[in-house]
Amino acid sequence: MILAAGQGTRVRPLTKNMPKPMVPILGKPVLEYLIEHLARYGIKEIMINVAFNHWKIENHFGDGSRWGVQIGYSYEGVREHGEVVPKPMGSAGGMKKIQDFSGFFDETTLVLCGDALVDLDINAALFEHKQKGALASVVGLDVKREEVQNYGIVSADPTGRVLEFQEKPTPEAAKSTLASTGIYIFEPAVLELVPSGKSFDIGSDLFPLMAAKGLPFYVQNRFFNWIDIGRVSDYWSVLQRVLMGEVAEMEMPGKEVRPGVWVGLNTRIPWDKVQITGPVYLGSSVCVEPGVKIEGPTWIGTGSHLKRGCEVKRSVLFEYTRISSEQVFEEMIVSPQYCVDRRGTTNYISDDETHRRWGDARGDGCAS
């Protein structure tokens, strides 16, 4: 089960027009990396709950056959004034909706949030879950105490049995620094604790209930890479790490034409008149004019146009972004509609300002 019905408000504006699991990393949605990881471990049946902009997920992944899996979808919405509108039911409520409809969760189920990159050893996690006779397991990782308010925090005894589950406590109130990674293993009986037809969350409702009842609920504190994209600043940091080659199983697309510089097809770059310091990726149909400076780690999306004399340093340009002459963008996420600095401060550009800063959309010397 992949949880993908949330609105992703903390990652706006990246999620203004797309579901959070569809935010791209190396030109590929985060959710696609998760599905590939599940397929590697032989998990073939995947349910995804969807809501906001659900069609973008459904159209991209279809029935899952491209990845050798089967994918089903559960839309969460209500009818208001004759129109069906998104209304997520909470992570546990969404699972209960599926269970009431089809009984899909009739055996041990792995549950993941659709907005993080992971390389968890799934077989090892399932083995520990079974060995302990757990009704539910949550996979945890230690975080810095000043960051606990961003996560569900688990307090457990020496055997890993959960004593208390705190949803986003303050640093002073946190009983531990062991954070939930949004990866869970459930036995079917867990869903008997979830009311039907109501919004019910795993972290704030289900887990505190299980801990209070003293049920066999365990946390696994194992080592693996968990890259959460909870905020815009996280997204910028993740792209920097990926471009530096620090994240396993994420290979740079395109062709490496110089050390640390990759390009897609149909690019127009006057190599003897530009300065490009890798790691840099320039997507297909990118146009770079003379005098441009690009300093990595930088990702230049498909169809982007960098005009004469501009500079792009340690930044991410979404597809079809134009940077006008002499402009400097450093440690930014830039799209045709907005730019965001690495701390998440966003500027939406008016039509006049867009024309001035992002470049003139009329004839530009790169059109065929």
C-alpha positions as CSV (number, residue, x, y, z in Angstrom):
1,M,0.0,0.0,0.0
2,I,1.4,3.4,-1.0
3,L,-0.1,6.4,0.6
4,A,-0.5,9.2,-2.0
5,A,-3.7,11.1,-1.2
6,G,-2.2,14.0,0.8
7,Q,-2.1,17.5,-0.6
8,G,1.6,18.2,0.2
9,T,1.0,21.7,1.5
10,R,4.5,21.9,3.1
11,V,6.1,21.4,-0.3
12,R,4.3,24.1,-2.1
13,P,4.7,25.6,-4.6
14,L,6.2,22.3,-6.0
15,T,2.8,20.7,-5.3
16,K,0.7,23.5,-6.6
17,N,-0.2,21.5,-9.8
18,M,1.0,18.0,-9.0
19,P,0.6,15.4,-6.3
20,K,3.6,15.3,-3.9
21,P,4.6,11.8,-5.0
22,M,4.9,13.1,-8.6
23,V,7.6,15.6,-7.7
24,P,10.6,14.7,-10.0
25,I,14.0,13.5,-9.0
26,L,16.4,13.2,-12.0
27,G,13.3,13.7,-14.2
28,K,11.4,10.7,-12.6
29,P,8.7,10.9,-10.0
30,V,9.6,10.0,-6.4
31,L,6.7,7.4,-6.5
32,E,8.3,5.6,-9.5
33,Y,11.5,4.9,-7.4
34,L,9.3,3.4,-4.7
35,I,7.5,1.1,-7.2
36,E,10.8,0.0,-8.7
37,H,12.1,-0.8,-5.2
38,L,9.0,-2.9,-4.3
39,A,9.3,-4.7,-7.7
40,R,12.9,-5.6,-6.9
41,Y,11.7,-7.4,-3.8
42,G,9.0,-9.3,-5.6
43,I,6.1,-7.3,-4.4
44,K,3.6,-7.5,-7.3
45,E,0.3,-6.2,-5.9
46,I,0.2,-2.5,-5.1
47,M,-2.7,-0.3,-4.0
48,I,-2.3,3.5,-4.1
49,N,-4.8,5.8,-2.5
50,V,-5.2,9.1,-4.4
51,A,-7.1,12.4,-4.2
52,F,-5.7,15.7,-5.3
53,N,-4.7,15.7,-9.0
54,H,-5.2,11.9,-8.9
55,W,-5.2,11.6,-12.7
56,K,-1.6,12.6,-12.9
57,I,-0.6,9.5,-10.8
58,E,-3.1,7.2,-12.6
59,N,-2.1,8.3,-16.1
60,H,1.6,8.0,-15.4
61,F,1.6,4.5,-13.8
62,G,-1.5,3.0,-15.3
63,D,-1.9,-0.7,-14.4
64,G,1.8,-1.0,-13.4
65,S,2.7,-3.5,-16.2
66,R,5.7,-1.4,-17.2
67,W,7.3,-2.2,-13.9
68,G,6.1,-5.9,-13.8
69,V,3.5,-5.2,-11.0
70,Q,-0.2,-4.7,-10.7
71,I,-1.4,-1.3,-9.5
72,G,-4.9,-0.5,-8.3
73,Y,-6.2,2.9,-7.2
74,S,-8.6,4.1,-4.5
75,Y,-9.9,7.6,-5.0
76,E,-10.9,9.5,-1.9
77,G,-13.5,12.2,-2.5
78,V,-17.1,13.3,-1.8
79,R,-19.9,14.8,-3.9
80,E,-20.5,18.5,-3.3
81,H,-23.0,20.5,-5.3
82,G,-23.1,17.8,-8.0
83,E,-19.3,17.6,-8.3
84,V,-16.9,15.0,-6.9
85,V,-14.1,16.8,-5.0
86,P,-11.0,15.3,-3.3
87,K,-11.4,14.6,0.4
88,P,-8.6,12.4,1.9
89,M,-9.8,10.0,4.7
90,G,-6.5,9.9,6.6
91,S,-3.9,7.2,6.0
92,A,-5.6,4.5,8.1
93,G,-9.1,5.6,6.9
94,G,-8.0,5.2,3.3
95,M,-6.9,1.7,4.0
96,K,-10.1,0.9,5.8
97,K,-12.1,2.1,2.8
98,I,-10.2,-0.4,0.5
99,Q,-10.7,-3.2,3.0
100,D,-14.4,-2.6,3.3
101,F,-14.7,-2.6,-0.5
102,S,-12.6,-5.6,-1.4
103,G,-10.9,-7.2,1.5
104,F,-7.5,-6.4,-0.2
105,F,-5.5,-6.4,3.0
106,D,-6.0,-10.1,3.7
107,E,-2.4,-10.9,4.5
108,T,0.7,-9.1,5.8
109,T,1.0,-5.7,4.1
110,L,3.8,-3.3,3.7
111,V,2.7,0.3,3.9
112,L,4.8,3.2,2.6
113,C,4.3,7.0,2.3
114,G,4.7,8.0,-1.3
115,D,6.9,11.0,-0.8
116,A,10.3,9.6,0.3
117,L,13.2,7.7,-1.3
118,V,14.2,4.5,0.5
119,D,16.5,1.5,0.1
120,L,15.1,-0.5,3.0
121,D,15.9,-4.2,3.0
122,I,12.2,-5.3,2.9
123,N,13.0,-9.0,3.5
124,A,14.9,-8.2,6.7
125,A,12.1,-6.0,7.9
126,L,9.4,-8.6,7.2
127,F,11.5,-11.3,9.0
128,E,11.8,-9.2,12.2
129,H,8.1,-8.4,12.1
130,K,7.2,-12.1,11.9
131,Q,9.9,-13.2,14.4
132,K,8.5,-10.9,17.1
133,G,4.9,-11.9,16.4
134,A,4.0,-8.2,15.8
135,L,0.5,-7.1,14.9
136,A,2.1,-3.9,13.5
137,S,5.6,-2.7,13.0
138,V,6.9,0.8,12.3
139,V,10.4,1.3,10.8
140,G,12.3,4.1,12.6
141,L,15.4,6.1,12.3
142,D,17.1,8.4,14.9
143,V,16.8,12.2,14.1
144,K,18.3,15.2,15.8
145,R,16.2,16.4,18.8
146,E,15.6,19.8,17.3
147,E,13.9,18.0,14.3
148,V,11.5,15.8,16.2
149,Q,8.5,18.2,15.6
150,N,8.6,17.2,12.0
151,Y,7.9,13.5,12.7
152,G,6.0,10.9,14.6
153,I,8.2,9.9,17.5
154,V,8.3,6.4,19.0
155,S,9.1,5.6,22.6
156,A,9.9,1.8,23.1
157,D,11.2,-0.6,25.7
158,P,14.5,-2.5,25.1
159,T,12.8,-5.2,23.0
160,G,11.4,-2.6,20.6
161,R,7.8,-2.8,21.9
162,V,6.2,0.6,21.5
163,L,5.2,2.2,24.8
164,E,4.0,5.5,23.3
165,F,3.7,7.2,19.9
166,Q,3.9,11.0,19.8
167,E,2.8,12.8,16.6
168,K,5.2,15.7,16.0
169,P,6.0,16.6,19.6
170,T,8.1,19.6,20.7
171,P,11.8,18.9,21.4
172,E,11.1,19.3,25.1
173,A,8.1,16.9,25.1
174,A,9.6,14.2,22.9
175,K,10.1,10.9,24.8
176,S,12.8,9.8,22.3
177,T,14.5,10.8,19.0
178,L,13.4,7.7,17.1
179,A,11.3,8.9,14.2
180,S,8.7,7.0,12.2
181,T,9.8,6.8,8.6
182,G,6.3,6.3,7.3
183,I,7.1,2.6,6.6
184,Y,4.8,0.2,8.3
185,I,4.0,-3.5,8.3
186,F,0.5,-4.5,9.2
187,E,-1.3,-7.7,9.9
188,P,-5.0,-7.8,8.7
189,A,-6.3,-7.5,12.2
190,V,-4.9,-4.0,12.5
191,L,-7.7,-2.6,10.3
192,E,-10.3,-3.9,12.8
193,L,-9.2,-1.1,15.0
194,V,-10.1,1.5,12.3
195,P,-13.7,2.9,12.1
196,S,-15.4,2.7,8.7
197,G,-16.3,5.8,6.8
198,K,-14.4,8.2,9.0
199,S,-11.1,10.1,8.7
200,F,-8.5,8.2,10.7
201,D,-4.7,8.7,10.6
202,I,-2.1,6.1,11.3
203,G,0.3,8.4,13.2
204,S,-2.1,10.5,15.2
205,D,-5.0,8.0,15.7
206,L,-4.1,4.4,15.1
207,F,-0.7,4.1,16.6
208,P,-1.5,5.9,19.9
209,L,-4.5,3.6,20.2
210,M,-2.4,0.5,19.7
211,A,0.2,1.7,22.2
212,A,-2.5,2.5,24.8
213,K,-4.1,-0.9,24.4
214,G,-0.7,-2.6,24.9
215,L,-1.0,-4.6,21.6
216,P,2.0,-6.3,20.0
217,F,3.2,-3.1,18.3
218,Y,7.0,-2.9,17.6
219,V,9.5,-0.4,16.2
220,Q,12.4,-1.5,14.1
221,N,15.5,0.6,14.4
222,R,17.5,-0.5,11.3
223,F,20.1,1.2,9.1
224,F,19.0,2.3,5.6
225,N,18.8,5.4,3.5
226,W,15.6,7.3,4.0
227,I,15.3,10.6,2.2
228,D,12.2,12.4,3.2
229,I,10.9,15.3,1.0
230,G,8.8,16.9,3.6
231,R,9.7,20.5,2.8
232,V,11.0,22.5,-0.2
233,S,14.4,22.8,1.6
234,D,14.5,19.0,1.7
235,Y,13.9,18.8,-2.0
236,W,16.7,21.1,-2.8
237,S,19.1,19.1,-0.5
238,V,18.0,15.8,-2.0
239,L,18.7,17.0,-5.6
240,Q,22.2,18.2,-4.4
241,R,22.9,14.8,-2.9
242,V,21.6,12.9,-6.0
243,L,23.6,15.0,-8.4
244,M,26.7,14.4,-6.3
245,G,26.2,10.7,-6.6
246,E,25.6,10.2,-2.9
247,V,22.3,8.2,-3.3
248,A,22.4,4.6,-4.4
249,E,20.3,3.2,-7.3
250,M,19.9,6.7,-8.8
251,E,21.9,6.9,-12.0
252,M,22.2,10.1,-14.0
253,P,20.2,9.9,-17.3
254,G,21.6,11.0,-20.7
255,K,25.1,10.8,-22.0
256,E,28.2,12.0,-20.2
257,V,29.9,14.3,-22.7
258,R,32.5,15.7,-20.3
259,P,33.5,14.6,-16.8
260,G,30.5,15.3,-14.6
261,V,28.4,16.8,-17.4
262,W,25.4,14.8,-18.8
263,V,23.1,15.8,-21.7
264,G,19.9,14.6,-23.1
265,L,19.0,14.4,-26.8
266,N,18.7,17.4,-29.1
267,T,20.6,20.0,-27.1
268,R,22.2,23.2,-28.4
269,I,25.2,24.2,-26.4
270,P,28.3,26.1,-27.8
271,W,30.8,24.2,-25.6
272,D,33.7,26.5,-26.5
273,K,31.8,29.6,-25.4
274,V,30.2,28.5,-22.1
275,Q,31.6,27.5,-18.6
276,I,30.0,24.4,-17.2
277,T,31.3,22.9,-14.0
278,G,29.8,19.5,-13.0
279,P,28.0,17.7,-11.8
280,V,25.4,19.1,-14.2
281,Y,22.6,17.6,-16.2
282,L,21.1,19.3,-19.3
283,G,17.9,17.8,-20.4
284,S,16.7,17.2,-24.0
285,S,16.0,20.3,-26.2
286,V,17.9,22.6,-23.8
287,C,19.4,25.7,-25.4
288,V,22.4,27.4,-23.8
289,E,23.7,30.7,-25.4
290,P,27.3,31.9,-25.4
291,G,28.6,33.4,-22.2
292,V,26.5,31.3,-19.9
293,K,28.0,29.9,-16.6
294,I,26.6,26.8,-15.0
295,E,28.0,25.5,-11.7
296,G,26.9,22.2,-10.3
297,P,25.3,20.4,-8.7
298,T,22.7,21.7,-11.1
299,W,19.8,20.2,-13.0
300,I,18.5,21.9,-16.2
301,G,15.1,20.5,-17.2
302,T,13.8,19.6,-20.6
303,G,13.3,22.5,-23.1
304,S,14.9,25.1,-20.8
305,H,16.7,28.1,-22.4
306,L,19.6,30.0,-20.7
307,K,20.2,33.3,-22.4
308,R,23.5,35.0,-23.1
309,G,25.6,35.8,-20.0
310,C,23.3,34.4,-17.3
311,E,24.6,32.3,-14.4
312,V,23.0,29.2,-12.7
313,K,24.7,27.9,-9.6
314,R,23.7,24.8,-7.6
315,S,20.1,25.1,-8.7
316,V,17.2,23.1,-10.2
317,L,15.4,24.4,-13.3
318,F,12.1,22.7,-14.0
319,E,11.2,21.9,-17.7
320,Y,10.7,24.8,-20.1
321,T,12.2,27.4,-17.8
322,R,13.8,30.5,-19.5
323,I,16.5,32.5,-17.7
324,S,17.1,35.9,-19.3
325,S,20.5,37.6,-20.1
326,E,22.8,38.5,-17.2
327,Q,20.5,37.1,-14.5
328,V,22.1,35.1,-11.7
329,F,20.3,32.2,-9.9
330,E,22.1,30.6,-7.0
331,E,20.8,27.8,-4.8
332,M,17.3,28.1,-6.3
333,I,14.5,26.0,-7.6
334,V,13.1,27.7,-10.6
335,S,10.0,27.1,-12.8
336,P,8.2,29.2,-15.4
337,Q,5.8,30.4,-12.7
338,Y,7.9,30.8,-9.6
339,C,11.3,30.6,-8.0
340,V,12.1,29.2,-4.5
341,D,15.3,29.6,-2.6
342,R,16.9,26.7,-0.7
343,R,15.1,27.7,2.5
344,G,11.7,27.5,0.9
345,T,11.0,31.3,0.4
346,T,8.9,31.6,-2.7
347,N,8.5,34.4,-5.2
348,Y,5.6,34.2,-7.8
349,I,6.5,36.4,-10.7
350,S,4.0,38.7,-12.4
351,D,3.7,38.8,-16.2
352,D,5.9,41.9,-16.5
353,E,8.6,40.6,-14.1
354,T,8.5,37.2,-15.8
355,H,9.2,38.9,-19.1
356,R,12.1,40.8,-17.6
357,R,13.8,38.0,-15.5
358,W,12.9,34.7,-17.2
359,G,13.4,35.9,-20.7
360,D,11.3,36.8,-23.8
361,A,9.2,33.8,-24.9
362,R,9.3,35.1,-28.5
363,G,11.9,34.1,-31.1
364,D,15.1,33.3,-29.3
365,G,17.5,31.8,-31.7
366,C,16.9,28.3,-30.4
367,A,13.6,27.6,-32.3
368,S,13.8,25.2,-35.1
